[in-house]
Amino acid sequence: MTIGEPDVPLPAELADAAAAAIRSGRTGYSDGRGEINLRKSLAERYSVSRDRPFGPENFLCFPGTQTALFAVLLGVAQEGDDVLVGDPMYATYEGVVRATGADMVPVPLRPEHGFRMQADDIAARITPKTSALLLTTPHNPTGSVLTKKDIESICSLAVEHDFWIISDEVYEHLIFEGTNFVSPLWFPAFADRVVAVSSISKSHAAPGFRSGWCVGPQAFCDRLLPLAETMLFGNQPFIADMTEMAVRDGSSVAEGMCHRFAARAALLADRLEQETGLKVHRPEAGMFALVNVATTGMDGESYAMDLLANGGVAVMPGTSFGKGLGSWVRVALTISDADFETALDRIVHHANALTRKSA
């Protein structure tokens, strides 16, 4: 229950599209910005989903969200800068921030606010050195989703203090029922300082294809292009053709993943809260849930190691994602229903054994 890998294989139609593109000879050098057919499809999709116009010039294509994020941060931060990042955070964020030479400034994501970043917490950490804020919505590892009010207040700070908003939106299509996704890209007033990154890794169960992009102001993309070409010298045209199809036609697997992950999260919360002293933060999106293990008397790392050794279940210690999750562990919702039930039985048995041992 550690890795966030989609619980379904790559859709056959995408595999067929990639194979057909290879056979047709789409294996040469690519446009450094990304293939124009893909960027046009992305522009059409974002123009509809963000309710404002985008063109191919607003996109650069990269091998996955991770590479896009690395390049974008190199474009907005350098030595002597501060980059604000929510704590907890995805495990690679510190590395990509520090690779720019900038300092990472953690902003606490508090359980009492549903782990949603708060403008007051950001404001308390802004200095003249602040060059960017890295947002993640939907969030990994907490599964929280920022509201329209959250984003407006956060972006207003960016305007007031003149820094960039970098929005990681890779879980956009894994939103659970009853929750609405809002992107900073929706707001024209903030458009000149917002860059978003995403990919088809989660939405289309295609993590191994490494196909992602950034979307932002044309001037930003123009300035970032030399860096992207230095890093990559273009992407693979046959993967671009497959990604164009994925973007144009939508996902055949995202809805099913949403239903399964939401159901598993609800089952996890119901069973642990009814049968043990463990507490679950119920996610609003994504592939993970957080479990508070404080009632065991252990911190998250000690609990995770004990659960592995004595319960046969692997989970991630919360401190893998920042100092703010010392009493938490992260549970992946991506294993099969049968394995999930088995894991829950083991977690319940282990937690109750700990309770009896400490009594």
C-alpha positions in Angstrom: 0.0 0.0 0.0 2.9 2.3 -0.8 3.1 3.3 -4.5 0.5 5.3 -6.3 0.3 3.3 -9.5 -3.1 3.2 -11.4 -4.9 -0.1 -10.7 -5.7 -0.7 -14.4 -3.5 -1.3 -17.4 -2.9 1.2 -20.1 -6.1 1.4 -22.3 -5.6 -0.8 -25.4 -6.6 2.0 -27.7 -3.6 4.1 -26.5 -1.2 1.2 -26.9 -2.5 0.6 -30.4 -2.1 4.4 -31.2 1.5 4.4 -30.0 2.3 1.2 -31.9 0.7 2.5 -35.1 2.7 5.8 -34.9 5.9 3.9 -34.5 5.1 1.7 -37.5 4.3 4.8 -39.6 7.7 6.2 -38.9 7.0 8.8 -36.2 10.4 8.1 -34.5 12.4 11.1 -35.7 13.3 14.4 -33.9 10.4 16.4 -32.5 9.5 20.0 -32.3 11.2 21.4 -29.2 7.9 22.8 -27.9 6.1 19.5 -28.5 4.4 18.2 -31.6 1.9 20.8 -32.9 -0.9 18.3 -33.2 -0.6 17.6 -29.5 -0.3 21.2 -28.5 -3.4 22.1 -30.5 -5.4 19.4 -28.7 -4.2 20.6 -25.4 -5.2 24.2 -26.3 -8.7 23.0 -27.3 -9.1 21.1 -24.0 -7.8 23.8 -21.8 -9.9 26.5 -23.6 -13.0 24.5 -22.7 -12.0 23.3 -19.2 -10.6 26.6 -18.0 -13.2 28.8 -19.8 -10.7 31.1 -21.5 -8.7 30.9 -24.7 -5.4 29.0 -25.0 -3.3 28.4 -28.1 -0.5 26.0 -28.9 1.9 28.7 -28.0 0.8 28.4 -24.3 2.2 24.8 -24.0 5.6 23.0 -23.8 5.6 19.2 -23.7 7.8 17.2 -21.4 8.4 13.5 -20.4 5.8 13.5 -17.6 4.8 16.0 -14.9 8.0 15.5 -13.0 10.2 16.8 -15.8 7.8 19.6 -16.5 7.9 20.7 -12.9 11.8 20.5 -12.9 12.0 22.8 -16.0 9.4 25.2 -14.8 11.0 25.8 -11.4 14.4 26.3 -13.2 12.5 29.0 -15.1 11.2 30.9 -12.1 13.8 30.4 -9.3 17.5 30.7 -8.7 20.1 30.9 -6.0 19.0 33.5 -3.4 15.3 33.0 -4.0 12.7 31.4 -1.7 10.1 28.9 -3.1 7.0 28.3 -0.9 5.8 24.7 -0.7 3.0 23.1 1.3 4.1 20.7 4.1 3.3 17.8 3.7 4.4 17.6 0.0 5.1 15.1 -2.7 8.4 13.5 -2.1 10.4 15.0 -5.0 9.4 18.6 -4.4 12.3 19.5 -2.2 14.7 18.1 -4.7 13.3 20.1 -7.7 13.3 23.3 -5.6 16.8 22.9 -4.4 18.1 22.0 -7.8 17.4 25.6 -8.8 19.7 26.9 -6.0 16.6 28.4 -4.2 15.7 27.7 -0.6 12.5 25.7 0.1 10.2 27.4 2.6 7.6 25.0 4.0 4.0 26.3 4.5 2.1 24.1 7.0 -1.0 22.3 5.7 -3.1 21.9 8.8 -5.5 19.0 9.6 -8.0 21.4 11.1 -8.2 23.1 7.6 -8.6 19.8 5.8 -4.9 20.1 4.8 -5.8 22.9 2.4 -3.2 25.7 2.1 -4.3 28.9 3.9 -3.5 32.4 2.7 -2.6 33.5 6.2 0.0 30.8 6.5 1.5 31.8 3.2 1.5 35.5 4.1 3.5 34.8 7.3 6.3 33.3 5.2 6.6 35.7 2.3 9.8 37.7 2.1 11.4 39.9 -0.6 13.2 36.7 -1.8 9.9 34.8 -2.5 9.9 34.0 -6.2 7.3 31.3 -6.5 4.7 29.2 -4.6 4.2 25.5 -5.6 0.6 24.4 -5.3 -0.7 20.9 -5.6 -4.4 20.5 -6.1 -5.7 17.8 -5.8 -3.0 17.2 -3.3 -0.6 14.3 -2.7 -0.4 12.8 -0.1 -3.5 14.3 1.6 -6.1 14.1 -1.1 -7.3 17.6 -0.3 -8.7 19.9 -3.1 -8.4 23.7 -2.9 -11.6 25.7 -3.2 -12.3 28.7 -5.4 -12.0 30.9 -2.3 -8.7 29.3 -1.4 -7.2 29.9 -4.8 -8.4 33.4 -5.2 -6.9 34.4 -1.8 -3.7 32.6 -2.6 -3.3 34.2 -6.1 -4.2 37.6 -4.7 -1.1 37.3 -2.5 1.0 36.4 -5.6 -0.2 39.6 -7.3 0.4 41.7 -4.2 3.9 40.4 -3.6 4.9 39.6 -7.2 5.7 35.9 -7.3 4.7 33.0 -9.5 2.1 30.3 -8.9 3.2 26.9 -10.1 0.2 24.5 -10.0 0.7 20.7 -10.1 -2.7 19.4 -11.3 -1.8 15.8 -12.3 -4.8 14.4 -10.2 -7.3 16.7 -11.8 -9.3 13.8 -13.3 -9.4 11.8 -10.1 -11.8 14.0 -8.1 -14.3 12.2 -5.9 -18.1 12.8 -6.2 -19.2 15.9 -4.3 -16.0 17.8 -4.8 -15.2 20.4 -7.5 -11.8 21.0 -9.1 -10.7 24.7 -9.4 -7.5 25.7 -11.2 -5.6 29.0 -10.8 -5.7 29.0 -14.7 -9.4 29.8 -14.5 -8.8 33.4 -13.5 -7.8 35.9 -16.2 -6.7 38.4 -13.5 -3.9 36.0 -12.5 -3.1 34.5 -15.9 0.3 36.3 -16.4 1.8 34.6 -13.3 0.3 31.1 -13.3 2.0 28.0 -14.8 0.4 24.6 -14.4 1.9 21.2 -15.0 0.2 17.9 -15.7 0.3 14.6 -17.7 -1.6 11.5 -18.7 0.1 9.4 -16.1 -2.7 9.2 -13.6 -5.8 10.1 -15.7 -5.1 7.6 -18.5 -3.2 4.9 -16.5 -0.1 5.7 -18.5 2.7 6.5 -16.1 5.4 4.6 -18.1 4.9 6.7 -21.2 6.2 9.8 -19.4 4.0 12.3 -21.4 3.3 15.6 -19.7 3.3 19.4 -20.3 3.3 22.8 -18.8 0.7 25.5 -19.7 1.2 29.2 -19.0 1.8 32.6 -20.6 3.2 32.6 -24.1 6.1 34.8 -23.0 7.0 32.3 -20.2 6.9 29.4 -22.7 9.0 31.3 -25.2 11.7 32.0 -22.5 11.6 28.5 -21.2 12.0 26.9 -24.6 15.8 27.1 -24.8 16.1 25.3 -21.4 13.6 22.6 -22.5 15.6 22.1 -25.7 18.9 21.9 -23.8 17.4 19.3 -21.4 15.6 17.2 -24.0 15.9 18.3 -27.6 12.3 17.4 -28.1 10.1 14.5 -27.1 9.0 11.3 -29.0 6.6 12.0 -31.8 4.9 8.6 -31.5 4.1 9.3 -27.8 2.9 12.7 -28.8 0.5 11.1 -31.2 -0.8 8.8 -28.6 -1.1 11.6 -26.1 -3.0 13.7 -28.6 -5.6 10.9 -28.8 -5.8 10.7 -25.0 -6.3 14.4 -24.6 -8.8 14.7 -27.5 -10.9 11.7 -26.6 -10.7 11.8 -22.8 -10.0 8.9 -20.4 -11.8 5.6 -20.6 -10.5 4.6 -17.1 -10.5 7.7 -14.9 -14.1 7.5 -13.9 -13.7 3.8 -12.8 -10.6 4.7 -10.8 -12.4 7.6 -9.1 -15.2 5.2 -7.9 -12.9 2.5 -6.7 -10.5 4.8 -4.9 -13.4 6.7 -3.2 -15.0 3.5 -2.1 -11.7 2.1 -0.7 -11.1 5.3 1.1 -14.5 5.2 2.7 -14.1 1.5 3.6 -10.7 2.3 5.2 -12.1 5.2 7.3 -15.2 3.2 8.3 -13.4 0.1 9.4 -10.4 1.8 11.2 -12.6 4.3 13.0 -15.1 1.7 14.1 -12.8 -1.1 14.9 -9.6 0.6 16.1 -8.4 3.9 17.6 -6.8 5.0 14.3 -8.2 8.1 12.6 -8.5 8.6 8.9 -8.4 11.9 6.9 -10.9 11.2 4.2 -9.5 12.3 0.8 -11.5 14.3 -1.7 -9.4 13.0 -4.7 -6.4 11.0 -5.8 -5.0 7.6 -4.9 -4.1 8.0 -1.2 -5.5 8.4 2.3 -3.8 9.5 5.5 -4.1 7.6 8.8 -3.3 9.2 12.1 -1.6 6.6 14.3 -1.0 8.7 17.4 -3.3 6.5 19.6 -0.8 3.7 19.2 1.8 5.7 21.1 4.1 5.4 18.0 5.2 8.0 15.5 4.4 7.3 11.9 7.8 5.8 11.0 7.9 3.4 14.0 4.3 2.4 13.3 5.0 1.7 9.6 8.0 -0.4 10.4 6.1 -2.4 13.1 3.1 -2.9 10.7 5.4 -4.2 8.1 7.2 -6.5 10.4 4.3 -7.8 12.5 1.3 -7.1 10.3 2.6 -7.8 6.8 1.4 -4.5 5.3 3.6 -1.8 3.8 2.6 1.8 4.1 4.5 5.1 3.8 5.6 7.0 7.0 4.1 10.5 6.9 7.5 12.0 7.4 8.4 10.9 3.9 6.3 13.9 2.8 7.4 16.5 5.4 7.7 17.2 9.1 4.0 18.0 9.5 3.0 14.3 9.3 5.0 12.9 12.2 1.9 11.0 13.6 0.6 9.9 10.2 1.1 7.3 7.5 0.0 7.3 3.9 -2.0 4.4 2.5 -2.3 3.8 -1.2 -5.8 3.0 -2.5 -4.6 1.4 -5.7 -4.4 -2.3 -4.8 -7.2 -4.7 -5.8 -10.4 -4.8 -3.7 -9.5 -8.3 -2.5 -6.0 -7.3 -1.4 -7.4 -4.2 0.1 -9.8 -6.2 2.3 -6.9 -8.4 3.4 -4.8 -5.4 4.2 -7.6 -3.9 6.3 -8.0 -7.1 8.3 -4.3 -7.1 9.0 -4.2 -3.4 10.0 -7.2 -3.8 12.3 -5.6 -6.9 13.9 -2.3 -5.2 14.3 -3.8 -2.0 15.8 -5.8 -3.9 18.3 -2.8 -6.1 19.3 -0.9 -2.9 20.0 -3.7 -1.6 22.1 -3.8 -4.9 24.2 0.0 -4.8 24.5 0.0 -1.2 25.9 -3.0 -1.9 28.2 
